[in-house]
Amino acid sequence: MGWTKKQFVLALVMVITGSINTLSAKWADKIKSKNSFGNVVEFSHPFFQADTMFVGEMLCLAAFYANLALRRRRNLHSTELALDTATTSEFPKWIFWAPAVCDMTATSLMFVGLIFTYASSFQMLRGAVIVFTGLMSVAFLNRRLRYYQWVGIGFVILGLVLVGVSDFLNSSDNSQQDINGIITGDLLIVMAQIVTALQMVLEEKFIMKYNVPPLQVVGYEGIFGFLTLSALLIPMYYIPGGMFSSNERGVLEDTPDAFLQIKNNPLLILAILLNISSIAFFNFAGVSVTKELSATTRMVLDSVRTLVIWLFSMAVHWQAFQYLQPIGFLILVIGMMLYNDVLIMPFLRRRFIVTDRVLEGAPIIRGTVEPNQDVTGKREIDPF
């Protein structure tokens, strides 16, 4: 059965806003403006940008309560209204401070990495979260991964290696400093996925315990993340950043300089507003796609988003074509599908049955069946 107009619009909004989210952040990094030293330089303020991202996440909370109010006005059944009220009041809000700190740390690392590497690599390398989430779910959630999930992790690792090698080959014509920067950026993005995996494990534990709607979780993490990072921007103004500092003062973050550059070039306002609004609409559209269609559709659309970012980056000459990158991307997608048990394994189950016990001399039985429904404890990972 085909999609309705509403479902098509939601899917389109998810792909467009998800692509804008990464591209607007990279665009801001490339915009030049006069800084506090009077020099015209690129806007390199990753921690400031990470803080503005949390504003977009906070808007998800506003969207959640607006949707809740709309549902109540439609005179829903009293039992459902009681459930809605429970999910917004009967859990300690502060529990999401821990995943918010993880989100803050991971996002900051990724935004620092984005300064040094390509936007498409930034998006593809985030697929590493599957590897670390799978391992942490075994260690901390007592989960047992199925054989195809381990195979999926292997494919993801191979895809990540190919993307990393493609970045190295893409930068081979640049100076050694540029090559080192790209490698550093890629490594920071992969390292950030370890923290993201911890965030996802914590979120799953709390969501399963308190039955909190995902959009509400994003909103509260936005509030806690914004408050925490805004407070940390003050000491960052004085802490030396070393090789990770890209501002002329050489500190981790120079927030007054960020505001001055924004004032001197209005294009930065547009880039930041695009980033804030896109993260809000992307989260809302993503949750809606999962509800209206399926989690499988959401993962496929996320892969389309990554492809859009890669094609756009080449179209505007942010990077050159490197044949290993699309190969790595394809292998990453296969790994995600295997790990999440979507498309590939269900197709094989429908086409073939191999009996668990093959009697001596008995033939292997093949036929058409429904997919295996024993997926207890399996969590779908959305790396893009």
C-alpha positions in Angstrom: 0.0 0.0 0.0 1.4 3.4 -1.0 2.2 6.3 1.3 -0.4 9.0 2.1 0.4 12.6 1.4 1.0 13.2 5.1 3.6 10.3 5.3 5.3 11.6 2.1 5.6 15.1 3.6 7.0 13.7 6.9 9.6 11.6 5.0 10.6 14.6 2.9 10.9 16.9 5.9 13.1 14.4 7.7 15.5 14.0 4.8 15.7 17.8 4.0 16.0 19.0 7.6 18.4 16.2 8.5 20.6 17.2 5.6 20.4 20.9 6.5 21.4 20.2 10.0 24.9 18.9 9.1 25.4 21.1 6.0 24.5 24.3 7.9 27.0 23.5 10.7 29.7 23.0 8.1 28.6 26.1 6.2 29.0 28.1 9.4 32.6 26.8 9.8 33.4 28.0 6.3 31.9 31.5 6.6 34.5 34.2 7.1 34.0 37.3 9.3 36.1 39.9 11.1 37.0 38.7 14.6 38.0 40.6 17.8 41.6 40.9 16.5 40.4 42.7 13.3 41.2 39.8 11.1 38.8 38.2 8.6 38.8 34.5 9.5 36.5 31.5 9.3 33.9 31.0 12.1 35.6 28.3 14.2 33.5 28.0 17.4 32.5 24.4 17.8 31.5 24.6 21.5 29.4 27.7 20.8 27.7 25.8 17.9 27.1 22.8 20.0 25.3 25.1 22.6 23.0 26.5 19.9 22.1 23.0 18.9 20.6 22.4 22.3 18.3 25.3 21.6 16.9 23.3 18.7 16.4 20.3 21.0 14.6 22.4 23.5 12.1 23.3 20.8 11.2 19.6 20.6 9.8 19.9 24.2 7.6 22.8 23.0 6.5 20.7 20.1 5.7 17.8 22.4 3.5 19.9 24.8 1.8 21.6 21.8 0.9 18.2 20.4 -0.3 17.0 23.8 -2.5 20.1 24.2 -3.9 19.5 20.7 -4.8 15.9 21.5 -6.5 16.9 24.7 -8.6 19.5 22.8 -9.8 16.7 20.5 -11.5 15.1 23.5 -9.6 11.9 23.5 -10.7 9.0 25.7 -10.1 9.6 29.4 -7.8 6.6 29.7 -5.5 7.9 27.0 -5.6 11.4 28.5 -4.6 9.9 31.9 -1.7 8.1 30.2 -0.6 11.3 28.5 -0.6 13.1 31.8 1.3 10.3 33.5 4.1 10.4 30.9 4.6 14.1 31.4 4.6 14.2 35.2 5.4 10.9 36.9 9.2 10.6 36.3 12.1 12.6 37.8 13.2 15.1 35.1 16.7 15.2 36.4 17.5 11.7 35.4 18.1 12.9 31.8 20.9 15.2 32.9 23.4 12.3 32.6 22.5 11.5 29.0 22.4 15.3 28.3 26.0 15.5 29.5 26.9 12.6 27.2 25.1 14.4 24.3 26.9 17.6 25.1 30.3 15.9 25.2 29.7 13.9 22.0 28.3 16.8 20.1 31.2 19.1 21.1 33.7 16.5 20.0 31.9 16.0 16.7 31.7 19.8 16.0 35.4 20.1 16.7 36.0 17.2 14.3 33.7 18.8 11.7 36.1 21.8 11.5 38.9 19.5 10.3 37.1 17.0 8.1 34.4 16.8 5.4 30.7 17.0 6.1 30.0 13.7 4.4 32.6 11.9 6.4 31.2 13.5 9.6 27.8 12.0 8.7 29.1 8.6 7.7 31.6 8.1 10.6 28.7 8.6 13.0 27.7 5.0 12.0 30.4 3.9 14.5 27.8 4.3 17.2 26.4 0.9 16.3 29.7 -0.8 17.3 30.0 0.8 20.7 26.3 0.6 21.5 26.2 -3.1 20.7 29.2 -3.7 23.0 27.8 -1.6 25.8 24.4 -3.2 25.6 26.1 -6.5 26.2 28.1 -5.2 29.1 25.6 -3.0 30.8 22.1 -4.2 29.7 22.9 -7.9 29.8 21.9 -8.2 26.2 22.8 -11.1 23.9 23.5 -10.1 20.4 22.4 -12.4 17.6 24.9 -13.7 15.0 23.7 -11.3 12.3 24.2 -8.3 14.7 27.9 -9.3 15.1 28.2 -9.6 11.3 26.6 -6.2 11.0 29.1 -4.8 13.5 31.9 -6.3 11.3 30.5 -4.6 8.2 30.2 -1.3 10.0 33.9 -1.5 11.1 34.9 -2.3 7.5 32.9 0.7 6.2 34.4 3.0 8.7 37.9 2.0 7.7 37.1 2.6 4.0 35.7 6.1 4.8 38.7 6.9 6.8 41.1 5.7 4.1 39.1 7.7 1.5 39.6 10.9 3.5 43.3 10.2 3.7 43.5 9.7 -0.1 41.3 12.7 -0.7 43.7 14.9 1.3 47.0 13.4 -0.2 47.5 16.5 -2.4 47.2 18.8 0.6 49.9 19.8 3.1 50.9 17.4 5.9 49.1 19.8 8.4 45.9 19.4 6.4 46.2 15.6 6.3 46.9 15.5 10.1 43.9 17.7 10.6 41.5 15.5 8.6 42.7 12.4 10.4 42.3 14.1 13.8 38.8 15.2 12.8 37.8 11.7 11.8 39.2 10.2 15.0 37.4 12.8 17.1 34.1 11.9 15.4 34.6 8.2 16.0 35.6 8.8 19.6 32.4 10.9 20.1 30.4 7.8 19.2 31.6 6.0 22.3 30.0 8.8 24.4 26.9 8.7 22.1 26.6 4.9 22.7 26.7 5.5 26.5 24.0 8.2 26.0 21.8 5.7 24.1 22.3 3.0 26.8 21.3 5.4 29.5 18.3 6.7 27.5 17.1 3.2 26.9 17.3 2.3 30.5 15.3 5.4 31.6 12.8 5.3 28.8 12.0 1.6 29.5 11.7 2.2 33.2 9.5 5.4 33.0 7.9 5.1 29.6 8.8 8.6 28.5 8.0 9.7 24.9 11.2 10.1 22.8 10.3 13.7 21.8 10.0 14.7 25.5 13.4 13.0 26.2 15.0 15.1 23.5 13.5 18.3 24.9 14.7 17.7 28.5 18.2 16.8 27.3 18.2 20.0 25.3 17.4 22.0 28.5 20.0 20.3 30.6 22.6 20.3 27.8 22.1 24.0 27.1 22.4 24.9 30.8 25.5 22.8 31.4 27.4 23.8 28.2 26.5 27.5 28.7 28.0 27.4 32.1 31.1 25.7 30.8 31.6 28.3 28.1 32.8 30.7 30.8 35.9 28.6 32.0 36.5 27.6 28.3 37.2 31.3 27.7 40.4 31.0 29.8 41.5 27.3 29.2 44.2 26.9 26.6 42.9 24.7 23.7 46.3 23.7 22.2 45.8 21.9 18.8 42.1 21.8 19.3 41.8 25.6 19.5 41.0 27.3 16.2 40.6 30.9 17.5 43.3 33.5 17.7 43.3 33.6 21.5 44.2 29.9 21.6 41.6 28.9 24.1 38.9 26.2 24.0 36.2 28.6 23.1 36.0 32.4 22.7 32.3 33.1 23.0 32.5 37.0 22.9 34.5 36.6 19.6 31.8 34.3 18.3 29.1 36.9 18.9 31.3 39.6 17.3 31.8 37.5 14.2 28.0 36.9 14.0 27.5 40.6 14.3 30.0 41.4 11.5 28.5 38.8 9.0 24.7 38.3 9.0 25.2 35.1 7.0 26.3 33.4 10.3 22.9 34.2 11.8 21.2 32.4 8.9 23.5 29.4 9.2 22.9 29.1 13.0 19.2 29.6 12.7 19.1 26.9 10.0 21.0 24.6 12.4 18.6 25.3 15.3 15.4 24.9 13.3 16.6 21.9 11.4 17.5 19.9 14.5 14.0 20.6 15.9 12.1 19.7 12.8 14.4 16.7 12.1 13.7 15.2 15.6 10.0 15.8 15.3 9.8 14.4 11.7 11.9 11.4 12.8 9.6 10.5 15.7 6.6 11.0 13.4 8.0 8.8 10.6 8.6 6.0 13.2 5.0 6.3 14.4 3.3 6.7 10.9 5.5 4.3 9.0 8.2 2.3 10.7 11.6 2.4 12.3 12.9 0.6 9.2 11.7 3.5 7.0 13.4 6.0 9.3 16.7 4.2 9.0 16.4 4.1 5.2 15.6 7.8 5.1 18.6 8.5 7.3 20.8 6.8 4.8 19.3 8.9 2.0 20.1 12.0 4.1 23.8 10.9 4.3 23.8 10.4 0.5 22.3 13.9 0.0 25.1 15.4 2.2 27.8 13.6 0.3 26.4 14.7 -3.1 25.9 18.3 -2.0 29.5 18.5 -0.6 30.9 17.5 -3.9 28.5 19.8 -5.9 29.7 22.9 -3.9 33.4 21.7 -4.1 33.7 21.2 -0.3 35.4 17.9 -1.2 36.5 16.0 -4.3 35.1 12.6 -5.4 36.9 9.6 -4.0 35.7 6.2 -5.1 36.3 4.5 -1.7 33.8 6.7 0.0 30.6 5.5 -1.7 31.8 1.9 -1.3 32.4 2.5 2.4 28.9 4.2 2.7 27.3 1.2 1.0 29.0 -1.3 3.4 28.0 0.9 6.4 24.4 0.7 5.3 24.6 -3.0 4.9 26.0 -3.3 8.4 23.3 -1.1 9.9 20.6 -3.2 8.2 22.1 -6.4 9.4 22.5 -5.1 13.0 19.0 -3.7 13.1 17.5 -6.8 11.5 15.8 -4.9 8.7 15.4 -5.7 5.0 18.3 -8.2 4.5 17.6 -10.8 7.2 13.7 -10.6 6.9 14.1 -11.1 3.1 16.3 -14.1 3.7 13.9 -15.5 6.2 11.0 -15.2 3.8 13.0 -16.9 1.0 14.6 -19.7 2.9 14.1 -21.9 6.0 16.9 -24.0 7.3 15.7 -26.4 10.0 17.5 -26.0 13.3 18.0 -29.8 13.4 18.8 -31.5 10.1 18.1 -35.2 10.6 20.6 -37.6 9.2 19.8 -38.2 5.6 16.9 -35.7 5.6 16.9 -32.8 3.1 17.1 -29.2 4.0 13.7 -27.6 3.9 13.2 -24.4 2.1 10.1 -22.3 1.7 8.3 -19.1 2.5 7.7 -18.0 6.1 7.1 -14.9 8.2 10.2 -13.2 9.6 11.5 -14.4 13.0 9.6 -12.5 15.7 12.0 -13.4 18.5 13.7 -10.0 18.8 13.4 -9.6 22.6 15.9 -7.1 23.8 16.9 -5.9 20.4 17.3 -2.1 20.0 17.3 -0.4 16.7 20.2 2.0 16.4 19.8 5.2 14.4 23.4 6.3 13.8 22.7 9.0 11.2 
